[in-house]
Amino acid sequence: MIFPLENLIEYEGNMYAITSAASRRAYQLSMLQDPEVKEHEGKVVSLAAQQVFTKEIEFRIEEGPSS
């Protein structure tokens, strides 16, 4: 599996949000030692990005407390 560059190029939403979501998902997959990571030759970031772009997982940005 390679990083889904085509999805990244075509993405029209908030780039910060989707990058943050993929990064957090990669951390989750790594910490949980998800068996799917082994199936994808240990490419955690690519797997996480694929899951985010294909909407296999959903994410949302939560507002922090206002000052």
FENDA-V253426 format. One record per helix or strand of 2 or more residues. SS is the DSSP state (alpha for helix, beta for strand). FROM is the first residue (numbers start at 0). LEN is the number of residues. If there is no record, write none. Layout:
# FENDA-V253426
[[SS	FROM	LEN] [SS	FROM	LEN]]
This chain:
# FENDA-V253426
[[alpha	4	6] [alpha	14	18] [alpha	34	5] [alpha	43	10]]
